[in-house]
Amino acid sequence: MVHLPEQPVPSSPAPTAVPTSADVARLAGVSRATVSYVLNNTSAVRISEATRRRVHEAAEELGYVPHAAARSLRAGHSRMVLMPAPRVPVGPLHSQFFNDLQWALGRFDYTVVQYGGIGLNGDEAARAWAELRPVAVVVPDGGLGPRGVHILKRSGARAVVTLGPERVEGAHALLLDHVGVGHSAGAHLLARGRRRIGVVVPGEPGLEHFSRPRLAGVRRALEGTGATVTELPLTYEEEAAARLAGRWRSLGLDAVFAYNDEYAMLLMRALLDAGVDIPAGTAVVGADDLMLGRLLRPRLSTVHIELPSGRDLAELVDRVVRDPGGVPEVHQVLGARVVHRESS
């Protein structure tokens, strides 16, 4: 038997000291106050470009980054805007809106943190968000109540903004008119001579906050006309769409508002596979005006939705952070107009 000599276990490198602003100041040959002014982009103090460059080069060489918590203590508040992750599936339209909002908040020198607390709701969620001491919270869907708003404000949040169908006491609100989306679709189908209209109601949990108002909007558009509305529960699965398409003729429908473009494309493909002619047999309308809908054949009619701009919402957040004592603002958003194409 060959005995191999034992190899020494390599020792872990000794931990290096975390660089401080004092280290940056010594290396750059400036005061700690100057380091703070430069790295915090303070505009009230005039500092030459050469000095700014030396400070940035020293910070990069040492691997120094400012301590956010310490900066928050000095300022009396953080620059963190917390955005809870949506609790329900969101499509490309809403994803683009949130991306634009994060970019716009960054331009105002805020740090955007998305909080992914699965299973947290109401006051429990508000307490979890408050632990991070954000200066503002932007809540993308329902679930936050007046008590939660109070918890956030007591923890130092200067701005609490909700996006949803209803306002919350104490919070600034962007009211999303999903009833108007459904009304636009229903009115369009009625004008196209359709009288037996199905409305897709997604089966995924949480989407009822959007689908129910859209269904109500279609009903409102058809009131007093003699036209009928049929609810069509549907999960976002090919098999579910195929089953619904298989019994389509027995439903006697001549049109469908399919909640949004993604469900419309899912159902339209299944209807075509089942031999249902579109639009002669059944007109189809979606919502969101996604690019993919224009690439289908027949091209998909849709409700084009105007979301608030990310910059407008970022300006609201910044305005409230700077002056938190004002009366909560309420803005009605989510304009809707039908884009008529071949499917209807």
C-alpha positions as CSV (number, residue, x, y, z in Angstrom):
1,M,0.0,0.0,0.0
2,V,1.4,3.4,-1.0
3,H,1.1,6.1,1.6
4,L,0.7,9.6,0.2
5,P,2.0,12.4,2.4
6,E,-0.8,14.5,3.9
7,Q,-1.3,17.8,2.2
8,P,-1.6,20.8,4.5
9,V,-5.0,22.4,4.5
10,P,-4.8,25.8,3.0
11,S,-5.6,28.5,5.5
12,S,-8.4,31.0,4.8
13,P,-7.1,34.4,3.9
14,A,-7.3,36.8,6.7
15,P,-10.3,39.1,6.5
16,T,-9.4,42.5,5.3
17,A,-10.7,45.6,7.0
18,V,-13.7,47.2,5.3
19,P,-12.6,50.5,3.7
20,T,-14.0,53.6,5.2
21,S,-14.6,57.2,3.9
22,A,-11.6,58.2,6.0
23,D,-9.4,55.8,3.9
24,V,-10.8,57.3,0.7
25,A,-10.1,60.8,2.1
26,R,-6.4,60.0,2.9
27,L,-5.8,58.4,-0.5
28,A,-7.4,61.2,-2.4
29,G,-5.9,63.9,-0.2
30,V,-9.2,65.5,0.8
31,S,-11.4,65.8,3.8
32,R,-14.1,63.2,4.8
33,A,-16.7,65.9,4.1
34,T,-15.5,66.3,0.6
35,V,-15.7,62.5,0.1
36,S,-19.3,62.6,1.3
37,Y,-20.2,65.5,-0.9
38,V,-18.7,63.8,-4.0
39,L,-20.1,60.3,-3.5
40,N,-23.5,61.5,-2.5
41,N,-23.7,63.8,-5.5
42,T,-24.3,66.9,-3.3
43,S,-25.0,69.8,-5.6
44,A,-25.1,72.5,-2.9
45,V,-21.2,72.5,-2.6
46,R,-18.9,73.5,-5.4
47,I,-16.2,70.9,-5.9
48,S,-13.8,70.9,-8.9
49,E,-13.9,68.1,-11.5
50,A,-10.3,67.2,-10.7
51,T,-11.2,66.7,-7.0
52,R,-14.3,64.7,-7.9
53,R,-12.2,62.5,-10.2
54,R,-9.6,61.8,-7.4
55,V,-12.3,60.9,-4.9
56,H,-13.9,58.5,-7.4
57,E,-10.6,56.9,-8.3
58,A,-9.6,56.4,-4.7
59,A,-13.0,54.9,-3.8
60,E,-12.7,52.5,-6.8
61,E,-9.1,51.5,-5.9
62,L,-10.1,50.7,-2.3
63,G,-13.4,49.1,-3.2
64,Y,-15.3,51.6,-1.0
65,V,-19.1,52.1,-1.3
66,P,-21.1,54.4,0.9
67,H,-23.0,52.9,3.8
68,A,-26.7,53.3,3.0
69,A,-27.9,52.9,6.6
70,A,-25.4,55.5,7.8
71,R,-26.4,57.9,5.1
72,S,-30.1,57.3,6.0
73,L,-29.4,58.2,9.7
74,R,-27.7,61.4,8.7
75,A,-30.5,62.4,6.3
76,G,-33.3,61.3,8.6
77,H,-34.7,59.0,5.9
78,S,-33.5,56.5,3.3
79,R,-33.6,56.9,-0.5
80,M,-35.2,53.5,-0.9
81,V,-38.4,53.0,-2.7
82,L,-39.9,49.6,-2.0
83,M,-42.1,47.9,-4.6
84,P,-43.7,44.7,-3.5
85,A,-43.7,42.1,-6.3
86,P,-47.1,41.7,-7.8
87,R,-49.1,38.9,-6.1
88,V,-50.7,37.9,-9.4
89,P,-49.3,37.1,-12.9
90,V,-48.7,40.3,-14.8
91,G,-48.3,40.5,-18.6
92,P,-45.7,42.4,-20.7
93,L,-47.6,45.7,-20.6
94,H,-47.4,45.9,-16.8
95,S,-43.8,44.6,-16.7
96,Q,-42.8,47.4,-19.0
97,F,-44.5,49.9,-16.9
98,F,-42.7,48.8,-13.8
99,N,-39.4,48.8,-15.6
100,D,-40.0,52.4,-16.7
101,L,-40.9,53.4,-13.2
102,Q,-37.7,51.9,-11.8
103,W,-35.7,53.7,-14.4
104,A,-37.5,57.0,-13.7
105,L,-37.0,56.7,-9.9
106,G,-33.3,56.0,-10.5
107,R,-33.1,59.4,-12.3
108,F,-34.4,61.0,-9.1
109,D,-31.5,59.2,-7.2
110,Y,-33.8,56.7,-5.5
111,T,-32.8,53.0,-5.0
112,V,-35.7,50.8,-6.0
113,V,-36.0,47.5,-4.1
114,Q,-38.5,44.9,-5.2
115,Y,-39.9,42.9,-2.3
116,G,-40.8,39.3,-3.0
117,G,-42.7,38.3,0.1
118,I,-44.8,35.4,-1.1
119,G,-47.8,34.7,1.2
120,L,-47.7,38.0,3.0
121,N,-50.9,40.1,2.9
122,G,-52.4,43.1,4.4
123,D,-51.0,44.4,7.7
124,E,-48.5,41.5,7.9
125,A,-47.0,42.5,4.6
126,A,-46.9,46.2,5.6
127,R,-45.0,45.3,8.8
128,A,-42.4,43.3,6.7
129,W,-42.0,46.3,4.3
130,A,-41.7,48.7,7.2
131,E,-38.7,46.8,8.7
132,L,-36.6,48.0,5.7
133,R,-37.5,51.6,6.5
134,P,-38.3,52.7,2.9
135,V,-38.9,56.3,2.2
136,A,-41.7,55.4,-0.2
137,V,-43.7,52.3,-1.0
138,V,-45.5,51.7,-4.3
139,V,-48.1,48.9,-4.1
140,P,-49.0,47.5,-7.5
141,D,-52.2,45.7,-6.6
142,G,-54.8,45.4,-3.9
143,G,-54.3,44.0,-0.4
144,L,-53.1,47.1,1.5
145,G,-55.6,48.6,3.9
146,P,-55.7,51.9,6.0
147,R,-54.0,50.1,9.0
148,G,-51.1,49.0,6.7
149,V,-50.7,52.6,5.5
150,H,-50.5,53.8,9.1
151,I,-47.9,51.2,9.9
152,L,-45.7,52.3,7.0
153,K,-46.0,56.0,7.8
154,R,-45.2,55.4,11.4
155,S,-42.0,53.6,10.3
156,G,-40.9,56.6,8.3
157,A,-42.4,56.1,4.8
158,R,-43.1,59.5,3.5
159,A,-45.0,58.3,0.4
160,V,-47.4,55.4,0.1
161,V,-48.9,55.0,-3.4
162,T,-51.3,52.3,-4.5
163,L,-52.3,51.2,-8.0
164,G,-55.7,49.5,-8.1
165,P,-59.4,49.8,-8.7
166,E,-60.1,51.5,-5.3
167,R,-58.4,54.1,-3.1
168,V,-57.0,53.3,0.3
169,E,-57.4,55.8,3.1
170,G,-54.2,57.7,3.8
171,A,-52.4,56.6,0.6
172,H,-52.0,58.4,-2.7
173,A,-53.9,56.4,-5.3
174,L,-53.7,55.7,-9.0
175,L,-57.1,54.3,-9.8
176,L,-57.1,51.7,-12.6
177,D,-60.4,51.7,-14.5
178,H,-60.8,48.1,-15.6
179,V,-64.5,48.5,-16.0
180,G,-63.7,50.9,-18.8
181,V,-61.6,48.3,-20.5
182,G,-64.5,45.8,-20.5
183,H,-67.0,48.5,-21.6
184,S,-64.8,49.4,-24.6
185,A,-64.6,45.8,-25.7
186,G,-68.4,45.2,-25.2
187,A,-69.4,48.4,-27.0
188,H,-67.1,47.5,-30.0
189,L,-68.6,44.0,-30.3
190,L,-72.1,45.4,-30.1
191,A,-71.4,47.9,-32.8
192,R,-70.1,45.0,-35.0
193,G,-73.5,43.4,-34.7
194,R,-72.6,40.7,-32.1
195,R,-75.4,39.8,-29.7
196,R,-74.2,36.6,-27.8
197,I,-70.9,37.6,-26.2
198,G,-68.7,35.4,-24.1
199,V,-66.3,36.9,-21.6
200,V,-63.2,35.0,-20.4
201,V,-62.7,35.0,-16.7
202,P,-59.2,33.6,-15.9
203,G,-59.1,30.9,-13.3
204,E,-55.7,32.0,-11.9
205,P,-55.9,33.2,-8.3
206,G,-55.7,37.0,-7.9
207,L,-56.7,37.9,-11.4
208,E,-60.3,38.4,-10.3
209,H,-59.3,41.9,-9.2
210,F,-59.0,42.7,-12.9
211,S,-61.3,40.3,-14.6
212,R,-64.4,40.9,-12.6
213,P,-64.4,44.7,-13.3
214,R,-63.8,43.9,-17.0
215,L,-66.7,41.5,-17.0
216,A,-68.9,44.2,-15.3
217,G,-67.8,46.7,-18.0
218,V,-69.0,44.4,-20.8
219,R,-72.4,43.9,-19.0
220,R,-72.7,47.7,-18.6
221,A,-72.1,48.2,-22.4
222,L,-74.8,45.7,-23.2
223,E,-77.5,46.9,-20.8
224,G,-80.9,47.4,-22.4
225,T,-79.7,46.1,-25.8
226,G,-81.1,42.5,-25.6
227,A,-77.5,41.2,-26.1
228,T,-76.4,38.4,-23.7
229,V,-73.2,37.9,-21.7
230,T,-71.8,34.4,-20.9
231,E,-69.0,34.0,-18.4
232,L,-66.3,31.6,-19.6
233,P,-64.0,30.4,-16.8
234,L,-60.6,29.5,-18.4
235,T,-57.2,28.7,-17.0
236,Y,-54.1,29.6,-19.1
237,E,-53.5,26.1,-20.4
238,E,-53.7,24.7,-23.9
239,E,-55.8,21.7,-22.7
240,A,-58.3,24.0,-21.0
241,A,-58.6,26.1,-24.1
242,A,-59.1,23.0,-26.3
243,R,-61.9,21.8,-24.0
244,L,-63.7,25.1,-24.2
245,A,-63.3,25.2,-28.0
246,G,-64.6,21.7,-28.2
247,R,-68.0,22.8,-26.8
248,W,-68.0,26.2,-28.5
249,R,-70.8,25.5,-30.9
250,S,-73.1,24.3,-28.1
251,L,-72.7,27.7,-26.4
252,G,-74.1,29.6,-29.3
253,L,-71.8,32.5,-29.0
254,D,-70.9,34.9,-31.8
255,A,-68.2,36.9,-30.0
256,V,-65.8,36.7,-27.1
257,F,-63.9,39.3,-25.1
258,A,-60.9,37.2,-23.9
259,Y,-59.7,39.3,-20.9
260,N,-56.4,40.2,-22.5
261,D,-54.3,39.4,-25.6
262,E,-52.6,36.4,-24.1
263,Y,-55.8,34.7,-23.3
264,A,-57.2,35.8,-26.6
265,M,-54.3,34.2,-28.5
266,L,-54.7,31.0,-26.5
267,L,-58.4,30.7,-27.1
268,M,-58.2,31.9,-30.8
269,R,-55.7,29.2,-31.6
270,A,-57.9,26.5,-30.0
271,L,-61.0,27.8,-31.8
272,L,-59.3,27.7,-35.2
273,D,-58.1,24.2,-34.5
274,A,-61.7,23.2,-33.7
275,G,-62.8,24.6,-37.0
276,V,-64.5,27.8,-35.7
277,D,-64.2,30.6,-38.3
278,I,-62.9,33.9,-37.0
279,P,-64.4,36.4,-37.3
280,A,-67.4,35.1,-39.3
281,G,-68.4,32.5,-36.7
282,T,-66.9,34.2,-33.7
283,A,-65.4,37.6,-33.3
284,V,-62.5,37.8,-30.8
285,V,-61.2,40.8,-28.9
286,G,-58.3,40.9,-26.4
287,A,-56.7,43.7,-24.4
288,D,-53.2,45.2,-24.0
289,D,-52.3,45.7,-27.7
290,L,-49.3,43.4,-27.6
291,M,-47.1,43.1,-30.7
292,L,-47.8,39.4,-31.0
293,G,-51.5,40.1,-31.6
294,R,-50.5,42.0,-34.8
295,L,-48.6,39.0,-36.0
296,L,-51.5,36.6,-35.8
297,R,-53.7,35.7,-38.8
298,P,-56.3,37.0,-38.5
299,R,-54.8,39.9,-36.7
300,L,-56.2,40.4,-33.2
301,S,-58.5,43.2,-32.3
302,T,-57.7,44.6,-28.9
303,V,-58.3,47.2,-26.3
304,H,-55.2,49.5,-26.2
305,I,-54.6,50.5,-22.6
306,E,-52.9,53.7,-21.6
307,L,-51.0,53.1,-18.3
308,P,-49.6,56.1,-16.4
309,S,-46.1,56.9,-17.4
310,G,-43.3,55.8,-15.1
311,R,-41.9,59.3,-15.1
312,D,-45.3,60.8,-13.9
313,L,-45.5,58.3,-11.0
314,A,-41.8,58.9,-10.1
315,E,-42.5,62.6,-10.0
316,L,-45.4,62.0,-7.7
317,V,-43.3,59.9,-5.4
318,D,-40.5,62.5,-5.3
319,R,-43.0,65.4,-4.7
320,V,-44.6,63.6,-1.8
321,V,-41.2,62.5,-0.3
322,R,-40.1,66.2,-0.3
323,D,-43.5,67.4,1.1
324,P,-45.2,64.5,2.9
325,G,-47.8,66.6,4.7
326,G,-50.2,67.2,1.8
327,V,-53.6,65.7,1.2
328,P,-53.3,62.3,-0.6
329,E,-53.7,62.7,-4.3
330,V,-56.1,60.5,-6.3
331,H,-55.6,60.1,-10.1
332,Q,-57.9,58.2,-12.5
333,V,-55.7,56.4,-15.0
334,L,-55.9,53.5,-17.5
335,G,-57.4,55.0,-20.6
336,A,-58.8,52.5,-23.0
337,R,-59.6,52.5,-26.8
338,V,-60.4,49.7,-29.2
339,V,-57.9,48.9,-32.0
340,H,-60.1,47.2,-34.6
341,R,-58.3,44.5,-36.7
342,E,-59.4,41.4,-38.6
343,S,-60.5,39.1,-35.7
344,S,-63.7,41.2,-35.1
